[in-house]
């Protein structure tokens, strides 16, 4: 059981790393706007995102999400447990934990390559 739990946690960490990188790239983009993104999903102007308009958003973008998948996305963003994502919750969900910095990324890559290269 502990081995399976460890695998689950490892997958959760890997998922978080991937989504964090996507959030950082979106935030760094000059064309990305959280409010506009919210409106794209809340195209019925409810002032929140629920399973129905999330499902509609997916269909418009040629992705057939199941009811369970839509609810899973809602649960990740929904901070107050009302099964809806407010504008504030949406923005918080899209905000990366750390700001993206090309300089930092380049520095990390150079540091990692130095550690892997044998010293002659």
QUIMODA-V13553 format. One record per pair of residues at least 24 apart in sequence whose ideal C-beta (glycine too) atoms are under 6 Angstrom apart, sorted by the first residue. I is the first residue (numbers start at 1). J is the second residue. D is the distance in Angstrom with one decimal. If there is no record, write none. Layout:
BEGIN
I_J_D, I_J_D
END
This chain:
BEGIN
20_96_5.7, 23_94_5.8, 23_96_4.0, 24_96_4.5, 24_100_3.3, 27_96_5.7, 28_100_4.4, 34_91_4.6, 34_94_5.6, 38_87_5.3, 38_90_4.9, 48_84_4.1, 48_86_5.3, 49_85_4.2, 50_84_4.9
END
